[in-house]
Amino acid sequence: MSEKSKVIFGNVMSDKIYKKALNSKKKFAKKFGDDSNCNYPVMVTENQYIGNLLGVKNIEVLKEGEDTGASIPFDTDKGLIVGNIRMGFGHYRISMAMASCARHLGYTPYWMDLNSYKHTTCTKVISAQNDLYSLGSRLSKNPIFNKLVWEPTNYEGFRALSYNAADQKNAELMAPVYKNVPKDIPVIATHVWPAQAAIHAGMKHVVNAIPDNWPMALHLSEGSVHTIQCRNAYMGYRILNGMNKKTVCQPMPQEDLVYTGHYIDHELVANIEADCKARMDRRKDGKPMRFLLTIGGAGAQKEIFAAIIKFLLPYIEKKQAALYVNVGDYKQVWEDLKNEIPEMKNHIHEHLGDFADTEKFAEAALNPDTEVTGIHGFWHGNIFEAVYCTNLLMRSCDVLVTKPSELAFYPVPKLFIKRVGKHEMWGAIHSAEVGDGTLECRDIPHTVQMLTQFLETPLLDEMCENIMENKKTGLYDGAYKVVELAMKMKDAAKGGKNL
């Protein structure tokens, strides 16, 4: 195994940084153990939640000695691993886009969540860091903590090559989960840790699908091919811009970096024209404008959602607006909203825990003869259903209201509320530049102003027209391209060719 914490793309780390990386790994190993010598069996099972929708099968990592007799055989010809973690909803959502496009292109997507193998050091390390990140997200509502700690950490702290050096060392503790996975099956990682762990474990064909468009060394996994969703981020990664303070960095090799466009599900891309036309027709016909409010995995936007609902209630009463509210797997958020806004009561339609009901509603809402009114609340206890609910509702909504995270790249008109972490602001900047989303509304008055723009001006039509033009350029084809790249890496290796 090459030493990836000492030299990062030709940039030599100081002895102090390397020692700090070693100490980081030692700290985790002392707390959670080092299972590098363990031999965990793996088995493939059906995914009972999104298996039928996306063709996904699960890779389970068992305890040593457990029987894998019921395992589905790996498809070593058409199989492709989507390596991910649950950290908020974003990485799961991007993984679903990869799985969707893989299935459409005729491949078999395997879901490998490194944060789901609770007996392994890998999951223990990831869960500890996930808990810390979620805590930071919640504390970021405090303006002093946000300004002095959270935003600098997310913007400059994660940007530094020194951070990547520590991450690479920690990822060595994650590698054992890949030990018995066929090494020739391509891996698409939608978070850097599954990519780093795959490289350390000897997986041969790894694509590191970078989610953010603020270039940060946090996302580097040397040995994999890195894919980027927008041109600005491509240039920043190309030269590792600002990742070693004022020092000019050695650039990434050109073959390690590929611009793809946005990572979007096949079902959404294939229906862009029809869905945008339906939005414009609803506005022309004076039907209620459908706003989809989606709370992310950290559940940090409840107060903003409450203000939006209160503002829109008069429009809902007059059937000028309708609401979809997806609280993910945070049922208490929905209960809190109902208690805080008792005026909602007469308008509520609940879709709680019944995914078949959610699918039925989403399908009916696509029918031009269906008029959606009131406030529809959605909650699902299972993470797959909680995340994919937004994907289902996205097609029939008119405006997606979200923080500028991974959803900033989706082909639906978007209203961006306040970010959670400064790195997210670039999602809104990019979306505004390509014309499919607003500027980031960093307070409630500006959010209300933008709601009014959607309700009283042709802003919705303008965004729909931009989305359809963007599709012609291939802007939303990123997930297809990532899948094709991963399989080409495997095919090129077979033929002894370079990509």
ABEGO torsion letter per residue (X at the ends): XBBAAABBGGBBBBAAAAAAAAAAAAAAAAAAEBAAABBBBBBBBBBAAAAAAAGBBBBBBBBBGBBAAABBBBBAAABBBBBBBBBEAAAAAAAAAAAAAAAAAGBBBBBBBAAABAABAAAAAAAAAAAAAAAAAAAAABAAAAAAAAAAAAAAAAABAAAAAAAAAAAAAAAAAAAABBAABBBBBABAAAAAAAAAAGBABBBBBBABABBBAAABBBGBBBBBABAAAAAAAAAGBGABEABBBBBBBAAABBBAEBBBBAAAAAAAAAAAAAAAAAAAAGBBBBBBBBBBAAGAAAAAAAAAAAAAAAAAAAGABBBBBBAEABAAAAAAAAAABAAAAAABBBBBGBAAAAAAAAAAAABAABBBBEBBBBBBABAAAAAAAAAAAAAABABBBBBBBAAAABBBBBBBBBBBEAAAAAAAAAAAAAGABBBBBABAAAAAAAAAAAAABAAAAAAAAAAAAAAAAGAAAAAAAAAAAAAAAAAAAAAGBBX
